[in-house]
Amino acid sequence: MRVLRFSHSAVVDAWRERERELRLRGVDVALFAARAWDEGGRRVPLVARDGEDVAGLRTWGTHPALFVYDPRDLWHALDSPHDVLDVHEEPFALATAEVLALAWLSARLRGRAPAPFVVYSAQNLAKRYPLPFRAVERWVLRHAAAVSVCSDQAGEVVRAKGARGLVRTVPLGVDLGHFRPDRAPGEDDGPTPGVVRVGYAGRLAPHKGVDTLLAAVRDEPRLRLDVAGDGPDAAALRAAARPLGDRVRFRGALDDARLPEFYRSLDVLAVPSRRTPGWVEQFGRVAVEAMACGVPVVATSTGALPDVVGPAGLLVPPDHPGALREALLAAGTDPALAQRLRAAGRAQAARCAWPAVAAAYQDLYEHACAGSQVRRRVLPAAPEPPEVVVVAYGTPDRLRAALAPLVGRLPLTVVDNSSLPEIKEIVGIAGGRYLDPGTNGGFAAGVDHALAHRQLPGRDVLLLNPDAVIGAGEILALQRRLHDHPRTASAGPAQVDDDGRPARVAWPFPSPARTWLEAVGLGRVHDRTARDGYVIGAVLMLRADALADVGPLDDRFFLYAEETDWARRASARGWRHVLADDVVARHAGGATSSDPSRRETHFHASQERYLRKHHGALGWQVARVGAAAGSAARAVVLPDADARRAARRRLGLYLAGPLRAERRLVAAGPGGPAAGVRASSPAAP
């Protein structure tokens, strides 16, 4: 796929990570930026890295909505054949109209059909622009194959203004390798007793609310404030802070190289933005950067900040110094709260990682290309909300936490493999349907029981582990990703554990060859090049059409690999599976089982069952020898004694035969509190 992308702000090197990640994913991106642009009060020239496919175009004008490219430069740029045109400018901007007009003319003169185009919007206020801007915006939104927006509010605005193509919220990117929580040598090693170090980073202008932050700090001697930034209010703010002496420091504008050190020196970052008649916070990149550095955030509940900060920060009303002061003190003095915010912040920031942003843009481009094959004037109606299916076995507290965000918002069905009255009571309080199959047939059998007794036949289904938590809004976002492409059978969100650590979700299908590659330590190398795979089932959205086509889960898989098998069968029928990096679920992993040995037996037995089913008896024996060889080698060479013992146990399991060991385990009785619900579903032995 060849993409021509125009973005005046791509003069900033760090913001071109999107294109670098796209190229790593195999997308051919030719990027055109301004030769120089004013960013953050300073003139930034375009400096390309060696071999980087980016070119600077001369620009006329300095306002982001009122500038145009030199049409001669633009004409030459548009000469290259391309599949998608990506104009990273607002739909009403003059540059957008110029690029699209010349692209249409260039295509006609060269005898080509105009390529589908994608535009960008951050505008989250429903403004009515004067002519000709209003007319340009209306035409662009009606004809764009897709619109990327940096907040859900901006998405609502463009839909209300007539956007007919796909509208996708894609956050602004952050480099998690640069903005990270570990401290560099020489940095402050910890908090100063009795002092809360508050920081602000951004433009010093009236709409940013720094005066409210100064008022919050003024009446609380425990608060110390560091201000990084510059702007038209700098002199006035310095004068207002003078009575506070050394409790307030102004550090001037900091470049990207110095920002991580600044964030990590803080106990809490404040984002005190206010709403004005013509402006509201459109994203809040500094909040994401601080969260990525492990710093709690206190922000005002205005604009896009509630979506960007989410559960990872504290929100206060704008222009309210007292509420801001109390929140800063809470985040800076309560260790348990600070720890929770740091973990949640890192998880929230992971949604904005450049690989996730690039994956979302690749999906946009693929959608645009698919849409150009068959032009549709009327978009299909949005799907009905999915039915949530949970297979429970004990752990009522976990189940209660999993259902809590969904009560009253989505239809709930719980299959109780443990037949516990407490589970039935929890489901009744949540307003869900309680199903007791009368026996513990395992996870796949539980799901199939729910599918056979669905509340709403014909709807998509979300499979949710009782040790996983995801909000209703995230589920609906996951469903939108599921329906971005007509042949997507399943979609899974990114996952983090209770401490905010990301977990791997997408895996290639198991095979004898991969087992041997894993045995010799090359499994990860293979995984990076694998083109076909699936997403794990702890939180997994299944498309109704695919369920009807592929059928239910194979209930011979008692625990693990049931979703792997279903995904493999779906792939064989032309369906695909996607990871929605921009949606995040929390998954404890292992919380529904207290017996690691039992889990391991079920897992490897499922691997044997899967390999026998899809690769035959010979394929299983090849894989078995590879798994045994790898375990034997690890039992000798691993430095950790516990790891060597685990490898020896696995070797014994493969020598005896995992399915044979599972049959003995089941015959011996339950043996543990969670024999019927998997904890997680990794892919490789």
N, C-alpha and C positions, 0 to 999 in steps of 0.2 A: 504494500500500500504506500503510495506517494502522497505526502501531505505538504502543502504550502501553508506556512503559518506566519501571520503578521502580528507583531506586538511591539509597540513603541517602547514599552517598559523593559523589554528583554535586553536593554543595554546593561542591566545589572547582571553580573556573572552568576550570582547565586540563584537568580530566578530562571536561569536556563537549564536547571537540573531536570525540569520536566522533559525537555527535548532529549537530554542525554539518556534519561531512563527509557523514553520511548524508543530511542534507537537501539538500546540494549534489548528491548522487547521485539525488535525486528521491524519497527515502523520507520520508513524512510521519510525523515522530516527535514525540509529545507526552511530555515528560519530567517525572517527578515525583521530587523529592528530599526529604531532610529539610530543615526550615527552618533548622536549625543542627546541627552535629555536631562532635565532638572529633576532629580530624585532627592527628596528630603532636604531641599534647600541648597543643594550643590549640583553643579554640572557634571554629569557622568558620561564619559565617552565610551563607545563600544570597543572593547578589547577582546578579540576572539582568541580562544585557546588554539593551540596547534592542531590543525586538521578538523576544527569544528565547523560544521556546515551552518554558518550564520553570516549574514551580510548586512551592512548598515545602509539605510536609505536616507537621503536628505529630506528634512521636514521643514515645513513652513507653518509657523505658529507654535505657541507654547502651552496652550490649554489642552488637556487630554481629549476634550470633546470638540475643540474648534480647530485643531491642526489638520493639515493634509500632508501626504507624501509628495515628493517631487514626481509628477506623473511620468516623466521620462524614465526615472529609476524604477518606478512601479511597473511600467509597461514591460521593461526587460525582465523583471522578476516574474511576471505572470506568463512569460513565454514558455516556461517549462511545463510539459504535460504533468497533470496531477489528478489524483482520485478525489481528494477532499481539499477544500479551501477553509482554513481556520483563521478567522479575523478576531483577534483577542482585543476587541474594542467594544464599547457600548453600542447597542443597536441604533441609537440616535446620533452617534458621532459622525462628523464630516468625513473622517478617514474611512469609516465603515462604508459609507455611501460611495466614496471614491474607489475603494478597492473593488467593491462588488460591481460597480458600473464598468470599470475598465476590464474586470475579469470576464463579464458578459460580452463586451465588445471584442476582446482578444479571442475568446472562444469562437464567436461567430465568424470573425475574419479568417480564422485558421480552420474553419470547417469542423469544429468540435462542439459537442454539447457542453454547456456550462457545468462545471463540477458542483456537487452539492456543497453547501457551506455551513459552517458552525460559527456562532458568535458567542460573546461573553457579556455577562452583566453582573455588576455588583450593586446596582441601584435598588435599594430596599424601601424607597418612598415612592408612592404612586403620584409622580409629578406629571403635569400636563405641559408639554413643551410647545413653544410657538412654532409656527411654520417657518422653514421647511422641515425642522427637526422632527416634529410629530409625524409628518408623512413618511419620512425616512424610517423612523422607528416602526411604524405600522407595517410598511412593506417588508422590512427585514424580518420582523418576528413572524409574519405570515408565511415567508418563504424559506426560513432557515430550517435545515434538516435537524438541527439540535442547538440548544442553548445551554452553555455551562454557566452556572451561577455559584457564587461563593457562600450563599446563605439560603435557607429555606424561604425567608422573607422575600429575597430578590426573585426566587422562583415564583412565588405567589403573584408578584407584580407583573412579571412578563407573561404569565398565563392570563392574568386579567386583561392585559393589553393585546391579547390575540395570538400568542405563540401557538403554533400548530404542530411543531415538531417535538422531539424529545426534550424535556427540561430536566437537567440533572444538577444536583448540588455537588460541587467538587470544591473542597476547601483549598485555600492557598497553601502551598507546600512549605515544608520545613525540613531541613537537613538534620536528621537525628544523630548523625555522626558528629556534627559540629555543635549542635545544641544538645548537650547530654548532661546527666546529673553529676558525674564524677568531677572532683575538684582538681585543678591543675596545680603543679608545685608553686608554693608561695602564696596561694590564695588563703583567705581566712578559713581557719579550721573548724569554726563552730560559732554558735551564738554568744554574744556578750551578755552575762547575767543581768536581768532587769532591763534589757534593751530589746526592742523589736525593730529590726532593720527593714524599713519599707522602701520600695523602689518604684520609680515611674520611668517609663521609656516611651518617647514619642514626641510629637510636635507640640510646641508650646504655643497654643492658640486657644481662643475662648471656648470653642466647642469641646475641647478635650477635658475640661473640668479640673485642671490642676489647681485652680483657686479653691475649689471645694476640698481637695486633698490637703492643701496647706491649712485650711480651717480645721480639718479633722486632726491634724498633727499638733496644731497650736496648743490645744487644751489637754494634751496627754503627754507628760514629760517622758514616758517610756518609749515613745515613738521617735525614731530617727529616720529622716527622709533623704534619699539620694535621687536626684533628678537628672536623667540622661536625655538630652534633646535640645532643640533650638526652635525659634520661631518668633512671630511678631509680638508675643506676650512675654518674651524673656525678661526684658528690663522691668516691667511691671511686677512680674512674679518674684524677681530677685529683691525688689524693694519691699514687697509684702512679707517676704521671708526674713528680712534683716533682723526684726526683733527676736527671732528664734535662735539667733547666733549659729553655733556650729551644729545644731540639731538638723539643719537643712543644708545640703551641699548640691551645687549645680555643677555637673560634670561636662556640660556641652554635648554636642552630637557625637555619638559613638558609632563607628563603622561595624560591619558584621563580625569582623575578627575579634573585636573587644566586647561585644554584647554577651557572649556566654559567661565570661568572667564576671561581668556586671551582674547578671542574673544570679549566678551562684553565690554572690556575696550577700544576697538578700535572705530575709526570713519570709517575706511576702511581697508580691508585686501588686500594685494598685492600678486599675484601669478605670478612672472616674469619669468616663465620657458622658456628655449630656446630649439630649435631643434639641435641635434648633428647628425653626420653620423650614429650612432648606437642607438639613443634613442630619444623619443619624449614623452611628457606627456601622460600617459595612462588613467588617470582619473582625479585626483585632488580632493581627499577626503577633504582636508582642506577647499576648496572653498564651498563645500556642508555644512560642519560643521559651517562655518562662516555665510552662508546664513540662516541656521536654527536658529542661534543665533540673527538674525536680523541685520547683519552687511553687508553693501555694499561691493562688490568684484570688484577689477580691476585685470584683467588677460591678459596674452598675447594670441594672436590668433594662438595658436599652439597646435598640438595634439588633444586630446579630450576636451580641455578646452572650445572651443566654444559651444560644445554640452552640457557639464556639467553646464556651467554658463548660457548659453542661454540668454534670454532677461533680466535676473536678475542682470547683471553686465555690466561693461564697458570693451571692448576688445581693446588692443593696439598691435602694431607690437612688436615682440621680439627684444631685444637688441636696444631699442630706448628710452633712458632716458628721452628725452624731451616729447614724447607722454605719457610715463608713468607718468611723473610729472604732466602734465596738467589733466590727468584723475583722479589722486589721489586728486588734488585740487578740481576738479569739484564735485567728490563724497563726499568730506569732507566739502565743503563750501556752496553748493547749497541745501538748506533744501528740496525743492520740489523734486529735483532729488534723494536725499538720501531717502526720504520717498517712492518714487516709487520703487527704487531698493530694499529697505527693504521688501516691500510687495511682489514684484515679487520674491525675493530670498526665502522667506518662502514658496511660492507656488512651486518654483523649488525644494527646499529641500524636500517637501512632496512627490515628486516622488521617493525619495530614502529612505523613511521610511521603517523600517524593515518589517512591515506587507505587504507593497506593494512588497518588494523584495521576501518575502516568497510566496506570491500569484503567482508571476511570476515563481518561481521554481516549485511550485506545478503543474502549467500548463505544464511546461517542462516535469515533471515526468509523468503526465497523457498522454501527447503526446507520450513519449517514450514507455509507456505500450501499448497504442493503436497501435503504429507502430509495436510492436513485435508480435501482433496477425496476421497481414497480412504484410509480408515483401514486401517493394516496392523498386525496383532498380531505377525506374524513378519517380522523384517527379512531382506532378502536376504543371502546369505552374502557375505563379503568376496571380491573378485575374486582370482584367482591372480596372483602377482607377474608383472610384464610382462617381455617379452623386450626386451633392449636391442640396438638396431641402430646400428652405426657404419659410415659410408662413409668409407674412408680413401684418401688419395692422398699418399704420402710422409709427411714429418714424424713419424717413429717416436717421437721423444721426447714429442711432444704426445699421441700415441695412448697411449703407456705411462702418462702422467699421467691421461688420461681414464679408462682402465680400472682403475687402481690401487684406487680406493675401492669398486669393484664386484666384485672378484675373490672368488669363492666365495659371493657373496650373491645375485646375479641371473644369469639365463642371458644370455650374450653372443654376438652374431653380428657379425662384422666382414667387410664387403665391401671388398676391396682393389683399387681401380681402378688402382693403380700396379704390381701384381704384384711387390712387393718381398719377397725372402726374409726381410729383417729384420722386416717387418710380420707375416709368417706366424709367425715365431719368437715375437714378442711375444704374439700371440693364443694360441699354443699354451701358453705359460707361464701366461697368464691363465686357461686352461681354457675358452676360448671356441671357437665354430665359425668357421673361416676359409673365406671364399668368394672365389674369384678368377674374375670373369666373363670374363677374357681380353681385355677391351678397356675403354677408359675412355669409357663412355657418358654420364658426368655423374652428378650427385647423384641425380636422380629415378630414373634407370635402375638405379643402385646399390641404392637403397631397394627398388625393385620386384624386383630379383634376390633380395634378402634375404627379401622377403615370399613369393616363390615357393619358397624353400627354408627355410622357418621350422623351427626346432627344435620349437616348441610351437604349432601352429596353434590359433587360437581365443583366444589370449591378447592382451591389450593390448600395444602396441608403443611403446617409447620411442625416438625418433630423437635421437641424440646426436652432435654435431659432435666431431671429434677435438681441437678446440681449446677444448672446454668441459669443465668438471669439476663433478660433482654427486654427492653421497653417496647410498648406497643408501636410507638413511632418508628423505632428501628426495624420492627418486623414489617411494617408497611413499606419502609424504604427498601428492605430486602426483597419484598414482593415486586416492587417496581423494577429492581435489577433483574429479577427472574423473568419479567415480561419485556425487557428491553429487546430480546431476540426471540423470534418465534419458535426456535428449536432448543431453548434452554429448559432442561428437565429439572435441575436442582440448583439452588444457590445457597451458599453458606457465608456467614459473616466472619470477619476477623475475630479472634478470641484472645482474651487475656485472663490470667488467673487472678486470685483474690488480691495478690500483691501488685497487680498491674503489669506483670511480665507477659509479653506476647507469646502465643503458642502457635505451632505450625498447624495449618488447617487444610491446605491443598497438597495432595499426594499423587504420585503416579500409580497406576494399577500394579498390584503385586504380580510378579512373574518369576519363573526359575532363574532367568538371566539376572534380574535385579537382586535376587537372593545371593547369588554368587558375587555380584558387585559389592553388595553390603558386606559380605564375608571378607573381602580383600580391602575394605575401607574406601570403596569408590562409589558408594550409594549416593552420596550428595552430588557428586559430579554427574552421575546419570540423571538425577532428579532435575538438575538445572536445564537439561536438554530434552527432557521428556515432553512430548506434545499432547499426551492424552492422559487424563486422570480424573480425580473426583475430589469432593470436599467432605470432611468428616461429619458424622451425624449427630454430634452433641446439640447443635442448633442447625437445622437443615430445612429449607423450604422446598417442597416438592410440588411441581406443577400438576394441576388436575388432569390436563390432556396427556401428560407423560404417564401418570399413574394408570389412566385408562388404557394406554397403549402398551406399557411394559408389564403391568400387573402389580400385585402386592409384593412385599418382601418375602424372601424364602425363609420360612420358619424353621428350617433345619439348622440355621445359624442361631444357636442358643444365645450367644453373646459375642459381639464384635463381628466385623466384616459383612454384616447384613446390608449396610448402605453401600459398601464397596461392590458387592455382588449386584445390587440393584442398579447402581450407576454403570457397571460394566454391561449389563443387559440393555440399559437405555442407550449407551454409546453404540452398541451393535445395531440399534435401530435408528441411528442418525441423530440422536439427541446429544446435547453437550451439557457441561457442568461448569459453574462459574464461582469464583471467590469474590465476594463484595467487600473489598478492602475498606470502603468508606462507611461500613456498618460494623459496629463492635458489640460483642456479647462477652459477658463475664462467665467463665467456666472454671469451677474449682478443680475438676479433673481428679478422679479417684475418691471424691467425697462420698460417693454412694457405695463404696465398698471398703471394708476394713481388712481384707485378706489379700495381700499382693500375690501370694503364691497361687491362690484360686484364680485371680484375674489373669495371671500369666498363662495358666493352663488353658482357660477358656480362649484367650487371645490366640495362642498358637494352634489350638485345635481348629479355630475358625480359619486360620491361615491354611491349614491342611485341607479343610473342607473346600475353601475357595479354589485352591490350586488344583485339587483333584477335579473340581467341577469344570474349570475353564482351561486347564492344561493337561488333563488326563493323568492316569496313574504314573506314566513315565515322567511327565513334567513334575509331579509331586516328588518322586524319588530323586530327581536331579536337584530340586530345591532343598529337599531334606538333607542330602549330603552336603550341599553348600552351607546350610544353616548350622549343621553339626561341625563342619570344618571351621567356620568362623567362630563358633562358641569355644571350640577346643583351643584355638589360637588365643582368644581373649582370656581364657582361663589360665594361660601361661604368662602372657606378656603384659596384661593390665597392671599398673602399679598399685591400684587400690584393692585391698583385701576383700572388701564387700563386693566390689565389681567382679573379682575373680570367682567368688563363691556363686554369685548370680549366673556367671557364664557357665560354671560347672552344672548348676541346676538346669540351665537351658540345654546344655549338651545331653544330660540324662533324659530330659523330656523328648528331644528329637531322636535319641537312640531307641527309646521305648515306643515312640509314636504319640504325638499330641492327642489325636482322637481317642486312642486307647486309654490314655491317661484321663481324658475328660469323662469317658464312660465310667471309669472306676470312681471318679470324683462325684458324679451325679448319683451313682448307685449307693455311695456312702452317705448321702443325705446332704442337706443345705450347707452345714458347716460354716456359715457366715451370714451376716445380716443383709447382704445385698447380692444374692446369687442370681438375680434375674434382671438387673439393670446395669448396663455397662458404665464404666467411669469415663472413658474416652475411647477414641477409636483411631490409634495410629495405624500406619499402613504396612510397615515392613517388619519382619521378624528380626 
